[in-house]
Amino acid sequence: MADQMTTFLESLFSAFRDNAKMNHYAEYDGSRIYSTMPVTSFLYNFFIYNTIYQYDWETSIRLKTPIPWSVERESQVGGEAAEPSKSDSEFARQKRLEKFMRKACKRDRTILHSALLPLSRLSDLNGRWTSLFVSTSRTHREAVASFFTHLSELSRAIQAAQETGDGIFDATKQNFEMIQKCRYFVYTLRNDIISGSKTLGDVVDLNQEKRIAHYDLFIKSLLQLFFLCHEMGPLPEVAFRLSVREGRVPPPPAGSQVRFRSFVKDD
C-alpha cells in the first residue's frame, strides 16, 4: 500500500496532467471553435502551485506523510519572526520550495533542463503585446514589462546552455534567481484575477490572452520541475504548446447553434 505522501503526490500530479489535457471552448455550426475562458488553465495550475508550496517537502519525504508549513515550523526551520505576516510566510514558503527543488536538481542535472525546455522555444517576448496600453497603474504596467524581460532572459539562458558545454541548463544560484524573478510576478498577478479586478472583457482581449498563455506556460514549467524532482512525469510535449488566437473570432452567424463544451486532448 502506498504511503500517504505518495498518494498525495499522485493526486496532485493527476490534477496537473488532466488540466494540461483539458480545453474549454464554444462551437457554432459544428465548424468554428474558440476558447471561452483562456484564464482557466492558468488558474487550475496556480491552485496546484499554491498547494505545493504550503508543504515542508524534505520532512514530508522523511516521514512519508504530507507535513504542511505552520508559523511554529517556519520559526524552527528558518529562524523567522515568531509571528510573520501572511504575505511574508507566502513568499518564504515559495523560496523554500525553490531551495528544495534546487537540491534535487543538483543531484540530477537533467531535471531543471528538462522541465524548463519549453521556455527556450519562446519568441517575440519584446513584442507590443507584452505591454499594457490600458489605464492600469504604472506599477502594474512596469511589473508586466519586468516579467517579460526576465522571461526573455531565462529563455535566452536556456538556449545558450544548449549550445555550450554539455548542453545542460544547470541549477546554479543565478539560474534559480531568474526563475524566482519570473515566479514573483506570476504569484502577485493571481491577486488581480482572483480578487475580481479583472473582467471577462479583460481576459479575452487578444493581447491579454497571449500574456496569460505565457504566464500559464511558465507556471506549468515550474510545476513540471516540482514533479520531476519527485520522479513523476514529464508531460508530453504537446501539453506545452502555446495556444493563442491570432485574430478576433467573428460573431456567430444569425440563427446559428452555439454549444459550450469541453474536450480532452490525446497525449
C-alpha positions as CSV (number, residue, x, y, z in Angstrom):
1,M,0.0,0.0,0.0
2,A,1.3,3.4,-0.9
3,D,2.2,5.8,1.9
4,Q,0.3,9.0,2.5
5,M,2.8,11.2,0.8
6,T,2.9,9.1,-2.4
7,T,-0.9,9.1,-2.6
8,F,-0.9,12.9,-2.1
9,L,1.7,13.5,-4.8
10,E,-0.1,11.2,-7.2
11,S,-3.4,13.1,-6.7
12,L,-1.6,16.4,-7.4
13,F,0.1,15.1,-10.4
14,S,-3.1,13.6,-11.7
15,A,-4.8,17.1,-11.5
16,F,-1.8,18.7,-13.2
17,R,-1.8,16.1,-16.0
18,D,-5.5,16.3,-16.6
19,N,-5.5,20.1,-16.6
20,A,-2.9,20.0,-19.3
21,K,-5.2,18.0,-21.5
22,M,-8.4,19.9,-21.0
23,N,-9.7,22.7,-23.2
24,H,-12.9,24.7,-22.7
25,Y,-14.4,26.2,-25.9
26,A,-17.6,27.3,-27.7
27,E,-18.5,25.8,-31.0
28,Y,-21.1,27.0,-33.5
29,D,-22.4,25.4,-36.6
30,G,-20.1,22.5,-36.0
31,S,-17.2,24.3,-37.7
32,R,-15.5,27.1,-35.8
33,I,-14.4,26.9,-32.2
34,Y,-12.8,29.4,-29.8
35,S,-11.7,29.5,-26.2
36,T,-14.4,30.7,-23.8
37,M,-12.0,31.3,-20.9
38,P,-8.3,31.5,-21.6
39,V,-7.5,32.0,-18.0
40,T,-8.9,28.6,-16.9
41,S,-5.7,26.6,-17.4
42,F,-3.6,29.2,-15.6
43,L,-6.0,29.3,-12.6
44,Y,-6.0,25.5,-12.3
45,N,-2.2,25.4,-12.5
46,F,-1.9,28.2,-10.0
47,F,-4.1,26.4,-7.4
48,I,-1.9,23.3,-7.8
49,Y,1.2,25.5,-7.3
50,N,-0.4,27.3,-4.4
51,T,-0.9,23.9,-2.8
52,I,2.6,22.5,-3.2
53,Y,4.5,25.4,-1.6
54,Q,2.4,25.1,1.5
55,Y,4.3,21.9,2.5
56,D,7.7,21.1,4.0
57,W,8.8,18.5,1.4
58,E,12.1,17.5,3.0
59,T,10.3,16.5,6.2
60,S,7.3,15.0,4.2
61,I,9.7,12.7,2.3
62,R,11.4,11.6,5.5
63,L,8.2,10.9,7.4
64,K,6.3,9.7,4.3
65,T,3.3,11.9,5.1
66,P,2.5,15.4,3.9
67,I,3.7,18.0,6.5
68,P,2.2,21.5,6.0
69,W,4.1,24.6,7.0
70,S,3.0,26.4,10.1
71,V,4.1,29.5,11.9
72,E,5.8,27.3,14.5
73,R,7.5,25.1,12.0
74,E,8.7,28.2,10.0
75,S,10.3,29.7,13.1
76,Q,12.1,26.5,13.9
77,V,13.4,25.9,10.3
78,G,14.1,29.3,9.0
79,G,14.5,31.5,12.1
80,E,11.7,33.8,11.0
81,A,9.9,36.1,13.4
82,A,7.6,34.2,15.7
83,E,4.6,35.7,14.0
84,P,5.4,36.6,10.4
85,S,2.7,38.3,8.3
86,K,0.8,36.1,5.9
87,S,2.5,37.7,2.9
88,D,5.9,37.1,4.4
89,S,5.1,33.5,5.0
90,E,3.8,33.0,1.5
91,F,6.9,34.3,-0.1
92,A,9.2,32.5,2.4
93,R,7.4,29.2,1.6
94,Q,7.9,29.7,-2.1
95,K,11.6,30.3,-1.6
96,R,11.9,27.2,0.5
97,L,10.2,25.2,-2.3
98,E,12.7,26.5,-4.8
99,K,15.5,25.6,-2.4
100,F,14.1,22.1,-2.1
101,M,13.9,21.8,-5.9
102,R,17.4,23.1,-6.4
103,K,18.8,20.4,-4.2
104,A,17.1,17.8,-6.3
105,C,18.3,19.4,-9.5
106,K,21.9,19.3,-8.2
107,R,21.6,15.5,-7.7
108,D,20.2,15.1,-11.2
109,R,21.4,17.8,-13.6
110,T,18.9,16.9,-16.3
111,I,15.8,17.8,-14.2
112,L,15.9,21.5,-14.5
113,H,16.8,21.5,-18.1
114,S,14.0,19.1,-19.0
115,A,11.4,21.0,-17.0
116,L,12.2,24.4,-18.4
117,L,13.0,23.4,-22.0
118,P,9.6,24.6,-23.3
119,L,10.6,28.1,-22.3
120,S,13.6,28.0,-24.6
121,R,11.3,27.9,-27.6
122,L,9.6,31.2,-26.8
123,S,9.9,34.1,-29.2
124,D,8.6,37.7,-29.7
125,L,8.9,38.4,-25.9
126,N,9.6,42.0,-26.7
127,G,6.6,42.5,-28.9
128,R,4.0,45.2,-28.4
129,W,1.5,42.6,-27.0
130,T,3.8,42.3,-23.9
131,S,3.0,45.9,-22.9
132,L,-0.2,47.2,-21.3
133,F,-1.9,50.1,-23.1
134,V,-4.9,50.5,-20.8
135,S,-5.5,52.7,-17.8
136,T,-3.8,50.4,-15.3
137,S,-1.4,51.6,-12.6
138,R,2.1,52.5,-13.6
139,T,3.3,49.9,-11.0
140,H,1.4,47.1,-12.7
141,R,2.5,48.2,-16.2
142,E,6.1,48.1,-15.0
143,A,5.6,44.7,-13.4
144,V,4.2,43.2,-16.6
145,A,7.2,44.6,-18.6
146,S,9.6,43.3,-16.0
147,F,8.1,39.8,-16.2
148,F,8.6,39.5,-19.9
149,T,12.1,41.0,-19.6
150,H,13.0,38.3,-17.0
151,L,11.2,35.6,-19.1
152,S,13.2,36.6,-22.1
153,E,16.4,36.5,-20.1
154,L,15.5,33.0,-18.8
155,S,14.6,31.7,-22.3
156,R,17.9,33.0,-23.8
157,A,19.9,31.5,-20.9
158,I,18.4,28.0,-21.6
159,Q,19.1,28.4,-25.3
160,A,22.7,29.4,-24.6
161,A,23.2,26.4,-22.3
162,Q,22.0,24.1,-25.0
163,E,24.7,25.5,-27.4
164,T,27.7,25.3,-25.0
165,G,29.4,22.7,-22.9
166,D,27.3,19.6,-22.3
167,G,24.1,21.4,-23.3
168,I,22.6,21.4,-19.8
169,F,20.9,24.3,-18.1
170,D,22.4,23.9,-14.6
171,A,20.8,24.5,-11.2
172,T,23.1,27.5,-10.4
173,K,22.1,30.2,-7.9
174,Q,22.0,32.7,-10.8
175,N,19.6,30.5,-12.8
176,F,17.3,30.0,-9.9
177,E,17.3,33.7,-9.3
178,M,15.9,34.2,-12.8
179,I,13.2,31.6,-12.1
180,Q,12.4,33.5,-8.8
181,K,12.0,36.8,-10.6
182,C,9.5,35.4,-13.1
183,R,7.7,33.5,-10.3
184,Y,7.4,36.6,-8.2
185,F,5.3,38.4,-10.8
186,V,3.1,35.4,-11.7
187,Y,2.4,34.9,-8.0
188,T,1.3,38.6,-7.5
189,L,-0.7,38.5,-10.7
190,R,-3.1,36.0,-9.4
191,N,-4.4,38.6,-7.0
192,D,-5.7,40.7,-9.9
193,I,-7.5,37.7,-11.4
194,I,-8.9,36.1,-8.3
195,S,-9.7,39.3,-6.3
196,G,-12.2,40.4,-9.0
197,S,-10.4,43.4,-10.5
198,K,-10.3,41.6,-13.9
199,T,-13.4,41.4,-16.1
200,L,-14.3,38.9,-18.8
201,G,-13.5,41.6,-21.3
202,D,-10.0,41.9,-19.9
203,V,-9.1,38.3,-20.2
204,V,-10.5,37.7,-23.7
205,D,-8.6,40.7,-25.2
206,L,-6.2,39.3,-27.7
207,N,-3.0,40.7,-26.2
208,Q,-4.1,39.8,-22.6
209,E,-5.0,36.3,-23.7
210,K,-1.5,35.9,-25.2
211,R,0.1,37.3,-22.0
212,I,-2.0,34.8,-19.9
213,A,-0.9,31.9,-22.1
214,H,2.7,32.8,-21.3
215,Y,2.0,33.1,-17.6
216,D,0.4,29.7,-17.8
217,L,3.3,28.2,-19.7
218,F,5.8,29.5,-17.0
219,I,3.8,28.2,-14.1
220,K,3.2,24.9,-15.9
221,S,7.0,24.5,-16.4
222,L,7.6,25.3,-12.7
223,L,5.1,22.6,-11.8
224,Q,6.8,20.1,-14.1
225,L,10.0,21.0,-12.3
226,F,8.5,20.1,-9.0
227,F,7.1,16.8,-10.2
228,L,10.3,15.8,-12.0
229,C,12.0,16.3,-8.6
230,H,9.7,13.6,-7.3
231,E,10.4,11.4,-10.4
232,M,6.9,12.0,-11.8
233,G,6.3,13.0,-15.4
234,P,7.2,14.6,-17.7
235,L,4.1,15.7,-19.5
236,P,4.0,15.1,-23.3
237,E,5.5,18.0,-25.4
238,V,2.1,18.9,-26.8
239,A,1.0,20.0,-23.3
240,F,3.4,22.9,-23.5
241,R,2.3,24.3,-26.9
242,L,1.1,27.9,-26.7
243,S,-2.5,28.1,-28.0
244,V,-3.5,31.7,-28.7
245,R,-5.7,33.3,-31.3
246,E,-4.0,35.4,-33.9
247,G,-7.2,37.4,-34.7
248,R,-10.6,38.1,-33.3
249,V,-13.3,35.4,-33.7
250,P,-16.2,36.7,-35.7
251,P,-19.6,36.7,-34.1
252,P,-21.8,33.6,-34.7
253,P,-24.0,33.9,-37.9
254,A,-27.6,34.9,-37.2
255,G,-29.6,31.8,-36.2
256,S,-26.6,29.6,-35.7
257,Q,-26.5,27.0,-32.9
258,V,-23.9,27.6,-30.2
259,R,-22.7,24.8,-27.9
260,F,-20.3,25.2,-25.0
261,R,-18.2,22.1,-24.4
262,S,-15.0,20.8,-23.0
263,F,-12.7,18.3,-24.6
264,V,-9.7,16.4,-23.6
265,K,-6.6,16.3,-25.9
266,D,-5.0,13.0,-26.5
267,D,-1.4,12.5,-25.4
